[in-house]
Each structure stands twice: as C-alpha cells, then as structure tokens.
C-alpha cells in the first residue's frame, strides 16, 4: 500500500519548497510530502537564475507580481538573515541609452511610485559616479534591489522542511494522477505510488502537463525559453559594480541582456531568450522531440512567433554569435570587448502562453478538485516565493 499524506507538493523548486516549509510551520499536524523528479532540489529554474532580489518596480500596479514581490522580498530577506544565508542589497540602475527610451523610463518610475518602490532618477553625471563604465542619457537608481544565491536558499528550505516534520522524496517523476473518492494517487515513472488527500502542483516546466494529469483542461501551454549567459573574465569584474539593466521592451516580457554582480563576486552578462528544444534544454544540442512538437504544434506559440519573429531572430543571432551578444552589451558598457567574456551557464524559463499567442505576464494559479496548480511563475517568483506560498496556503485554508 502506498504511504498516505495529507498534502503532496509536486516540485522541489523554490516555490514548491517555500510552500512545503510554510505548510509545516503553519499546520504542524499535516503530513506534508514534496516529490521531486531530480535527485536534489532546485535543479532547474531555481538554480539557474541570476540570483536577483527584485524590487518590484517593473510590474503592473494591480498585479499579483507587484503585490507578492514586495511582500516576498521582505520575507526572503528575513529568511536569509534568520538562516545566515549571504545576501546583499546592492541596488541597480535601469539605463536609458536612446531618446525614445526616456519616456519608457518615466513610465517605469511611475510604476515605482504606484508600487511604493523607492527609486531616484539620475542624470549622466550621477550615473557615472555609480557605474563609471556605463553610457546612458539617464537612469533610475533602485537602491532596494539585491542579490542572493537561490540554490543555497533551496537547500536551506529543504533542511527546514525535514526538521519540521515534512518529507522529501527525490527521483519521483509524476507520470499519472489517479483520483479515487477523496484520495489522490500519484504514480511515478518507475511505478512507485504515493497518496494524499490534497495536492499542490509547483511543477514548473511540467506544471501544465501535471494540471492535465489531474483532470484540468490545458488551455495555456508552457513554452520553454533558454537564457544564455557570459561571465566577465577574472580581472574585468570592475566593469560592473552592481546591477546594470537596460530599459525593457514593453512588448516582450524579458528584461534584455544586462549585467548582474553575483553574491560570490563574479559578474554575469545576459541572458538572451531563445526557444529551448527541450523543457530541460540547457544547450542547443538538447533536443526532446515530444517537447519540441508540443511547442511548435501549439497555435499559441505559432501566433507568438509570427508576431515577434524579428525579435526572435535577433535573440537567435545573439545565441549563435558572440560578437552580436557583445554588441548588445555595448549599449550599456561601450568599452566591453569580446575578450572580456567567457561562456557562462544557461537556464530554461517556463513561460505560459495563451492560445491566442499572448505571453501570460502575471502569476497564474488555478484550482481543481482538492488541488492547486501554479501554472505560471516566472520572474520574480524566486523573490516572491514565500509570499506565493502563503497565498496558496490561504486559498487551501479558505
């Protein structure tokens, strides 16, 4: 007989772990199990991001992103302090490099006011004092933005869960969900089973498929986008003091290639955004035929590609050409050279796309019988993870 739990959480990324941790803390009588397909936690999006503690300045004021980022950032900083996880509130600059970006910079500043995110518009002279190598017409300085290692956060959350009475089972890739009466049975690829009264789907790159396994109608589809980074070579980290971002294109949800100082002292440059040919496709040669067909056959993806084909070609060019990648970085730091960069890591972002080809911008959380499904949790989900967890638990408790 499979072991029975009160709640099973699918996914050992930061949102799943935060949810399990808060469940154990708020409802100590509940038997909580996290199942994770990999051999450890935080192996995908949570361990392959730029490690930014986002301020919340970009997000639509009435959105869940704006609300949860603000609450979640404070909670994450407190969690890191409590568990001696290194983090740094280093601040960032959002830099306008062309005249037509100045109005967009003003729009971001207005969102900052509405979202109660401290910021200051600075001129070229002040920008050069903060970031001597940056060229720009004006910038927003956002002092509250920080950096942390979210992989380390995941490891500590895992330990807190286990100390609090929760359980973690790795190597459990959910392939089937069977409902019998008031009980859910989850079956793994290897044939193992676990049971629970309720389930929370934090499956990230597989969240839409898990939703369908649980009886949901898969309207939005996860489309995987790979982001590739370069690192500044040793001795050239001084090109970037903290975090340097361009003014983002409002028609696309990605923030553009930027410079991020990491908590270990290194500097990452990127990412771009190209279609991944596998939902765990960290390299061009990582191809999964089923994943590729799932994306390309989806009419929402085809509509998206038709609308943004020029931008898509540009992203592919930056992926294939270091010179093109450097040219994009030179918009912010004109003195950067190809020799300043070495290949870095990559990550795959789970982006929900609607049937009409719209990129789902906000967090998307839906319910089915005895289950809650996190169907879209892109950036700033790591920053907001504890707030997302409390939101999920409140919906369950309600």
C-alpha positions in Angstrom: 0.0 0.0 0.0 1.3 3.5 -0.8 2.1 5.8 2.1 -0.7 8.3 2.7 -0.1 12.0 3.3 -2.4 15.0 3.9 -0.8 17.2 1.2 1.7 16.3 -1.6 3.6 19.1 -3.3 4.9 18.3 -6.7 8.2 20.1 -7.5 11.3 20.8 -5.4 11.9 24.2 -6.8 11.9 27.3 -4.7 8.1 27.8 -4.9 7.3 24.2 -4.0 9.8 24.2 -1.2 8.6 27.6 0.2 5.0 26.2 0.1 6.0 23.0 1.9 8.0 25.0 4.5 5.2 27.3 5.3 2.7 24.4 5.5 4.9 22.7 8.0 5.2 25.9 10.0 1.5 26.9 9.9 -0.1 23.5 10.1 2.2 21.2 12.1 -0.4 18.5 12.3 -0.4 18.0 8.5 1.7 15.3 6.9 3.5 17.1 4.1 5.4 15.4 1.3 7.4 17.0 -1.5 8.1 14.9 -4.6 10.9 16.0 -6.9 11.8 14.4 -10.3 15.5 15.2 -10.0 18.0 13.8 -7.4 18.1 17.1 -5.4 16.1 20.3 -5.0 16.5 23.5 -7.0 17.9 21.8 -10.1 16.1 23.8 -12.8 14.7 27.4 -12.8 15.5 27.9 -9.1 19.2 27.0 -9.5 19.7 28.6 -13.0 18.7 32.2 -12.5 20.6 35.4 -11.9 20.0 35.5 -8.2 18.3 38.9 -8.0 16.1 40.0 -5.2 13.8 42.1 -7.3 12.4 45.3 -6.0 9.0 45.1 -7.8 9.5 48.4 -9.8 8.5 46.9 -13.2 5.2 45.2 -12.5 1.7 46.4 -13.3 0.4 48.0 -10.0 -2.7 45.9 -9.7 -0.9 42.6 -10.5 -0.1 39.7 -8.2 3.6 40.1 -9.3 3.7 43.6 -7.8 1.9 42.7 -4.6 3.8 39.4 -3.9 7.2 40.7 -5.0 7.0 43.5 -2.3 5.9 41.1 0.4 8.0 38.2 -0.7 11.2 40.3 -0.9 10.9 41.3 2.7 10.1 37.7 3.7 13.1 36.4 1.7 15.5 38.9 3.3 14.2 37.9 6.7 14.6 34.2 5.9 18.2 34.7 4.7 19.0 36.7 7.9 17.5 34.0 10.1 19.4 31.2 8.4 22.7 33.0 7.8 22.4 33.0 4.0 24.6 35.7 2.4 22.7 38.4 0.5 23.4 42.0 -0.4 21.1 44.9 -1.0 23.4 46.3 -3.7 21.0 48.3 -5.8 20.7 48.6 -9.6 20.4 51.1 -12.3 18.0 50.9 -15.2 19.7 52.9 -18.1 18.1 54.7 -21.0 20.6 54.8 -23.9 18.4 56.4 -26.6 16.0 59.3 -26.6 13.0 57.1 -27.2 13.7 55.2 -24.1 13.3 58.2 -21.8 9.5 58.1 -21.9 9.6 54.4 -21.1 12.0 55.2 -18.2 9.4 57.7 -16.9 6.7 55.0 -17.1 8.8 52.6 -15.0 9.3 55.4 -12.5 5.6 55.9 -12.3 5.1 52.2 -11.6 7.7 52.5 -8.9 5.6 55.3 -7.3 2.4 53.2 -7.5 4.2 50.1 -6.2 5.9 52.0 -3.4 9.3 51.1 -4.5 12.0 53.6 -3.6 13.9 54.9 -6.6 15.5 58.0 -8.0 16.0 59.4 -11.5 19.7 60.3 -12.0 21.5 62.1 -14.8 24.6 61.1 -16.7 27.0 62.5 -14.1 25.4 60.7 -11.2 25.2 57.5 -13.3 28.9 57.7 -14.0 29.6 58.1 -10.3 27.7 54.9 -9.6 28.8 52.9 -12.6 31.8 54.6 -14.3 31.8 52.4 -17.4 28.1 52.8 -18.3 27.0 55.2 -21.0 23.4 56.5 -20.8 21.2 59.5 -21.1 19.5 59.0 -17.8 18.8 56.2 -15.4 16.7 55.1 -12.5 18.6 54.1 -9.4 16.7 51.4 -7.4 18.6 51.0 -4.1 16.5 48.2 -2.7 17.4 45.6 -5.4 19.6 42.8 -4.0 21.4 39.6 -4.8 21.4 36.1 -3.3 22.1 32.5 -4.2 18.7 30.9 -4.6 20.2 27.5 -4.9 21.5 27.9 -1.4 18.1 29.2 -0.3 16.5 26.0 -1.7 19.0 23.8 0.2 18.2 25.6 3.5 14.4 25.4 2.8 14.8 21.6 2.2 16.5 21.3 5.6 13.9 23.4 7.4 11.1 21.2 5.9 12.7 18.0 7.1 13.4 19.4 10.6 9.7 20.5 10.7 8.3 17.1 10.1 7.9 17.3 6.3 9.2 14.7 3.9 11.1 14.9 0.6 11.2 12.2 -2.0 13.6 12.8 -4.9 13.8 10.8 -8.1 9.9 10.8 -8.2 8.8 12.0 -11.7 5.0 12.1 -11.7 3.5 10.3 -14.7 -0.1 9.7 -13.7 -2.6 11.1 -11.2 -5.5 8.9 -10.2 -8.5 10.1 -8.2 -10.4 7.6 -6.1 -13.1 9.2 -3.9 -11.4 11.8 -1.7 -7.9 10.5 -2.3 -5.3 11.2 -5.0 -2.7 8.6 -6.0 0.4 9.8 -7.8 2.3 7.3 -9.8 6.0 7.8 -10.8 7.8 6.8 -14.0 9.3 3.8 -12.1 5.9 2.7 -10.9 6.1 3.9 -7.3 3.0 5.5 -5.8 2.1 8.0 -3.1 -1.3 9.1 -1.9 -2.7 12.3 -0.4 -6.0 14.0 0.3 -4.8 17.2 -1.5 -2.1 18.2 -3.9 -0.2 21.4 -4.8 1.3 21.5 -8.3 4.5 23.5 -8.4 5.9 21.5 -11.3 7.5 24.5 -13.1 8.4 23.4 -16.6 5.9 20.5 -16.4 3.1 22.3 -14.5 0.7 22.4 -17.4 1.1 18.7 -18.0 0.6 17.9 -14.4 -2.5 20.1 -14.4 -3.8 18.0 -17.3 -3.0 14.7 -15.5 -5.1 16.0 -12.6 -8.1 16.4 -14.9 -7.7 20.1 -15.9 -8.2 21.4 -19.4 -4.8 22.6 -20.6 -5.6 26.0 -22.2 -2.3 27.8 -21.5 0.8 25.9 -22.5 4.3 26.1 -21.1 6.8 27.2 -23.7 10.4 26.8 -22.6 12.8 29.7 -23.3 16.5 29.2 -22.8 18.6 32.1 -21.5 22.3 32.0 -22.1 24.9 33.9 -20.1 28.5 35.0 -20.4 30.7 35.7 -17.4 33.2 38.6 -17.1 36.7 37.1 -17.0 38.9 37.5 -13.9 40.3 41.0 -13.7 37.5 42.6 -15.6 34.7 42.4 -13.0 35.3 46.0 -12.2 33.5 46.9 -15.4 30.3 46.5 -13.4 29.9 47.5 -9.7 26.4 46.2 -9.1 23.4 45.6 -11.4 23.0 47.3 -14.7 19.8 46.9 -16.7 18.5 48.4 -20.0 15.1 49.9 -20.3 13.0 46.8 -21.3 10.9 46.5 -24.4 7.3 46.7 -23.1 6.0 44.3 -25.8 8.2 41.5 -24.6 8.4 40.1 -21.0 12.1 39.6 -20.9 14.3 42.4 -19.5 17.1 42.3 -22.1 20.7 41.4 -21.7 22.1 43.0 -18.5 25.0 42.9 -16.1 24.5 41.2 -12.7 27.0 41.0 -9.9 26.7 37.7 -8.2 26.8 37.1 -4.5 30.2 35.2 -5.0 31.7 38.3 -6.6 31.5 37.2 -10.2 29.6 39.1 -12.9 27.1 37.5 -15.3 26.1 39.1 -18.6 22.8 38.2 -20.2 20.6 36.4 -20.7 19.1 36.2 -24.2 15.9 34.4 -24.8 15.6 31.6 -27.4 13.1 28.7 -27.7 14.5 25.6 -25.9 14.1 22.4 -27.9 13.6 20.5 -24.7 11.9 21.6 -21.4 15.3 20.8 -19.8 17.3 22.0 -22.9 20.2 24.0 -21.5 22.2 23.6 -24.8 21.3 23.8 -28.4 22.0 20.1 -28.8 19.5 19.2 -26.1 16.5 18.1 -28.2 13.4 16.3 -27.0 11.1 15.5 -29.9 8.0 15.5 -27.8 8.7 18.8 -26.1 9.6 20.4 -29.5 6.4 19.2 -31.1 4.4 20.3 -28.1 5.7 23.8 -28.5 5.6 24.1 -32.3 2.2 22.4 -32.7 0.6 24.8 -30.2 -1.2 27.5 -32.1 -0.5 30.0 -29.3 3.3 29.5 -29.9 2.8 29.9 -33.7 0.9 33.1 -33.2 3.6 34.4 -30.8 6.4 33.5 -33.3 4.5 35.3 -36.1 4.1 38.4 -34.1 7.7 38.6 -32.7 9.7 36.9 -35.5 12.1 39.8 -35.8 12.9 39.8 -32.1 13.2 36.0 -32.2 15.8 36.2 -35.0 17.8 38.7 -33.0 17.8 36.5 -30.0 18.9 33.5 -32.1 21.7 35.7 -33.6 23.0 36.6 -30.2 22.9 32.9 -29.2 25.0 31.9 -32.2 27.3 34.9 -32.4 29.4 36.2 -29.5 30.0 39.4 -31.5 26.2 40.0 -31.6 26.0 39.4 -27.9 28.8 41.8 -27.2 27.1 44.4 -29.4 24.0 44.2 -27.2 26.1 44.6 -24.1 27.9 47.6 -25.5 24.7 49.6 -25.4 25.3 49.7 -21.7 29.1 49.4 -21.4 30.7 50.6 -24.7 34.2 49.6 -23.6 33.5 45.9 -23.2 35.5 43.6 -25.5 34.9 40.0 -26.7 38.0 39.0 -24.7 36.3 40.3 -21.5 33.8 37.4 -21.7 33.9 33.7 -21.2 30.9 31.3 -21.7 28.7 31.0 -18.6 25.8 28.9 -17.7 22.3 28.8 -19.1 18.8 28.4 -17.7 15.4 27.5 -19.0 12.4 29.6 -18.2 8.9 28.2 -18.0 6.7 30.7 -19.8 2.9 30.2 -20.0 1.4 31.2 -23.4 -2.3 31.6 -24.1 -4.0 30.0 -27.2 -4.0 33.4 -28.9 -0.3 33.8 -28.5 -0.1 36.1 -25.5 2.7 35.6 -23.0 1.0 35.3 -19.6 2.6 38.2 -17.7 1.3 37.7 -14.2 1.4 34.8 -11.9 -1.3 32.2 -12.7 -2.6 29.9 -10.0 -5.7 27.7 -10.7 -7.7 25.2 -8.7 -9.1 21.8 -9.4 -10.7 19.2 -7.1 -8.5 19.1 -4.0 -5.6 20.6 -5.8 -4.0 24.0 -6.6 -1.8 24.5 -9.6 0.9 27.1 -10.1 0.7 27.4 -13.9 2.9 30.5 -14.4 5.6 31.6 -12.0 8.3 33.4 -14.0 10.5 36.1 -12.5 10.1 37.5 -9.8 8.8 34.1 -8.5 12.0 33.3 -6.6 11.9 36.7 -4.8 8.2 36.3 -4.2 8.3 32.6 -3.3 7.4 32.9 0.4 4.5 35.2 -0.4 3.3 32.9 -3.2 3.4 30.0 -0.7 1.3 31.9 1.8 -1.2 32.9 -0.9 -1.5 29.2 -1.9 -2.0 28.0 1.7 -4.6 30.8 2.3 -6.6 29.5 -0.7 -6.4 26.0 0.6 -7.4 27.0 4.1 -10.2 29.2 2.8 
